[in-house]
Structures are given as C-alpha cells and as structure tokens.
Amino acid sequence: METLQHLITPLTTAWYQVDSNELVSFGIFFAAMWLIAVVLEAAVKKVTNED
C-alpha cells in the first residue's frame, strides 16, 4: 500500500502543477485517439464479417 502511495503522490502533485490548457489539449488528444480506435474497430468488424 505504501508503494502505491509513493507512486500516486508525484502524479497528483504534477497534476495540480499542470496548466489547464495542457489538460484541455490532453483531453482533446485522448478523445481523438478514442474516436479513431472506435472507427478502426468498427471497420475491422465490418471487414471480417464480409469475408
């Protein structure tokens, strides 16, 4: 449990130090990657079903 806390503590302090603009850009990037993954998954399912 202590090692987990040692890992989380620097992350939370870094999280509060990050600029809000960086958080917004990370959110947009994450959303774009998720959307691409969903589209690719749908395309792969469509291709494999047609074969």
Secondary structure as GFF3:
##gff-version 3
##sequence-region A 1 51
A	DSSP	alpha_helix	2	17	.	.	.	ID=ss1
A	DSSP	alpha_helix	20	50	.	.	.	ID=ss2
###
